[in-house]
Amino acid sequence: MESRGLDVTYATDLTLQQHPAWLLRHRVLLSLGHDEAWSLGERQAAVRAHDAGVNIVFFGASPILRHVRTQASPLGQDRELVDYRYSAADPLDGKGNPLQVTGNEWGSPPASWPEYDFVGDTYAGFLEPGLSVGLRVADASSWVFQGTGLHDGSVIGGVVSLDVDKFDEAYGQPADDQILARTPIPASMGQTSMGAFYSDMTYYTDPVSGAAVLDTGTNGWIPALGNDNDGCYLPGGICASAELGRITGNILRVFGAGPAGRTHPSAANWQQVTS
């Protein structure tokens, strides 16, 4: 982003929690890396921004999966992170706002507010450390792949690794979800509890606010931006760093211009891609 001269502001999770209106002064929220643990205040700030037309990109998998809250410690306000894996063990259980009760995942009771209808994807599992598979393009007609020369079925090596997200209609993903990439993962390479093992890159837009949400579906996206794998040197090979750079540039260009749904509405294709 800095090399492209883009106007970028850096913030921590606590910035969103303590100053929720701050995000409304921006056009896009970029969630980086393994951004798994979210507090209620942080999540409400993101939802409020989305409803106001702020675009969101989840560059890492399993976002908003773990339900946490902050509390004071000897180091100051909001310096201790609370994450009870069982809601019954949380001292707040049965007292006050159930959305503040941590229960391992946001979808666990009493919060019962799963992430998938907001993220557009569902946590699917993980690849064992050191293993990766190539990202397989599912809808090359999308603006996301503009200027890449990729086609349906093209594979960008070494992108999908570590935690991955998957589209699954049964979990209640947005009806206009567009699957941009769908990467099958051999069962022997990792662990999943969801049957068929996939990593899906998804995109959907809100018809009211125009906000767009994109999930890359893997924790390997940002590391692969600097990955000059063998594809860079083989005739006809696909270089992960170069192609992901172009795709990421397209995302930043469109999302940075304002509510992307007004200019690039998603085209639901999940029924065709997953059939």
N, C-alpha and C positions, 0 to 999 in steps of 0.2 A: 504493500500500500504506500509506503513512504517513497519507494523508488518511482511510483507513478504520480507522486505529488498530490495524493489525495488528502483531504481534510479529515484527520483521524484524531479521535479522543480516546484515551485509555482509561479504563475504570475497573474497579474491583467489584465483586459480588455485593460487598457492603455498600457501595455507592448506590446501587439500585435499591437496596433495602432501606437505607437511611434517607435517600433523596429520590423517591419514586418519580417525581415530576421531571427530574433531570433528563430522563430518556426521551421525553416528549419534544426536546429541542433538537433531536437528531432524526435522521432519515432511516437509519438501519442499525440494528444491534447484531454484532458479530460475536457469537459464542464460540470460544476457541477451545481446542484440546478436549480433555476428558472432563467436561463440565457436568458432572453427574448429580451433585448435591445442591439442592435449591431450598431456600427458606420460603415461607409464605409471602413475606414482604417483597422478596426478589421476584417471585413468580407473579404476584399481583401487578407489580410494576411492568413486567414484560407483557402481560395480558392487556393492561390498560394502554400501553404503547401500541400494541398490535391493533387494538380496536380504534386507535386514532390514526392508523395508516402507516405506522412504522414497520418496515420490513425486518425479518429476522433470518439469520443464517446460523445453522448449527453445523459447524465444521467438524465436530466430533460426535461420536455415537453415545447413546444412552443419556441424552440430556434430560434434566428434570425428572430423573428416575428416583433418586434417593431424597427422602423427606427429612430435612434438618431444620433446626432453629438455632438462633444465637442467644447467648446470655452473658451477663457481665462476669468478669473474672478479676483477680488482683491486677491484671494488666490493663483493665479499662472496660468500657462499654462494648458489648458484642464481640468479646475476644475469645469466648469459649463456644465451641460448636457442639450441639447436642444431637445425637442420632441414636435413639433407642431402636433396636431391631424388632422389638415386640411392643406394640402399643400399650399392652397391659402393664409393662414395666415403667412406662413414662409417668412421672408424678402428675402430669396434667390430664391423664386419661380420666374421662368422666367429669372433668372440671373445666369450665370455660369453653373457649372456641375449639371445636374438634379439629379445625384445620391447622391448629398449632400443635396437635398431638403427633409426635413422630412415630411412624410404624414401619420403618425400613423403607418402603416404597410409597410414593404418593397415592398409588392405587389401593393401598391397604387401608382398612377401616381404622379409626373412624373418619379419617380425612376423605377417603374414597374418591379421590380426584386424580385419575390416571392422566398421564401426559400425552397419550397417543393422538387424541383428537386435536391437540394443539401443535405438537411436533410434526405430525403427519406420518410417523413411523413408530415402531415398537421395538424395544430392546429384544434382541434375538439370541444373544450369546457371545462367545468370544473365540478367537483363534489362539492356539497356544503361542507363547512368546517365541519370537523369531520366525514365525510362519506368516506367509502372505499369499494372496491370490490376486489376479488381475481384475480391475474394474471393467465390467462388460456393459457397453452402451446398449440401452433398450429403446431410446427414442431420440435418434440423431437429428430429427427435424426441429427439436427444441432450440430456442435462442441460446440456451446455455452452451451448446456445442458450435455456435457460429464461428467460422474461420478456422476450425480445427481439421476439417477434412475427414472426420470420423463418420462412420456409418453404423447402422444397427448391427450389433454383433462385434464391433471393434473392441479390443481388449487393451487396456492400459496397464502394463505389468507393475506388480509390487505396490498397489495402492491399498487394497483391502487387508487390514490387519487388526489385531487386538479386538476390542469390543466392536460389535456391529449391530445395526438396526435393520428391521425388516417390515415391509408392508404386509398387513394381515387384515383382511376385511372384517374378520370376526371380532377384532379388537375395537372397531369403531373409528377407523381413520376417516378423514374428511372425504366427502362424496366426490369432490372434484380433484382428488389426489392424482398427480401425474408422476409416473415412475420414469425417471430419466435414465437410471442404470439399475440393472438387476444382475447380481453376481452370485452364481451358485457356489457353495462352499462344501467341499467333501467332508463328510461327517468325521472322518479320521483326523481332520486338522484342528478340531476344536470341540467346544461343548455348547449344546443348545437343548432346550426343552420344548421346542416348537415344531418338531417334525422336520420338514424340509428346511434346510439351512441356507439362508440367503442373506446378502447385504443389499439393501435397496436405497438408492438415492432418490428422494422424493421432493415434489414441489407442489404447493397449492396456494391459491389466492382467495382472499376474502371478498365476496361480492359487495359488501357494504362499505368497509373502510378502504378497500383496495390493497391492503397489506398482503405481502407475500411471505411465505415461510419455506425455506429450503433446508433439507437435512441431507448431508453427504452420505450418511449411513455407515461411516467407519471412522475409527480413531486414527487411521493411517493417512488421512488426507493431507494434513499439514506436514508431517514428516516426508511424505512423498513429493512435496513441492521442491525439495532439495535432493531428490533421489535420482541420480543419473545411472539408471540401471542399464542392462545390456541392450535394451531396445534403442538406446541413443546411438549405438555404434554399428548395429546390424543393418544391412540394406533393407529398407522398407520397415524397419522396426519403429516402435512407438516409444518415445521418450517420456516417462512419467512427468518429470519436472517441467518440460516444455509444454505438454498438452494440458496438464493441470494448471499451469500458469495462465494459459489462454482461457480455460474454462473459468478459473477464479477471477480473471480480469473481466470477463463478461458479466459474472455475478455482481462484482463490485460496481461496474458501470451502470447496470440496470437498476440495482437496488439503491444505489446512491443518488439516483435521480428523483426518488420519491416513491409513492405507493406503486409497486410494480404491477399489481393486478390491473391497473388502469391502462397500461400499455402492453403488458405481456400476461394476459390472463392464462391460468393453467387450463390444460385440456385433458380432462380425465381419460386415462388410458389403462387403468389398472385391470379392468376386466379382460382386455386383450393380452396384456403382458403376463398376467398370472394364470391365464387359462392353459 
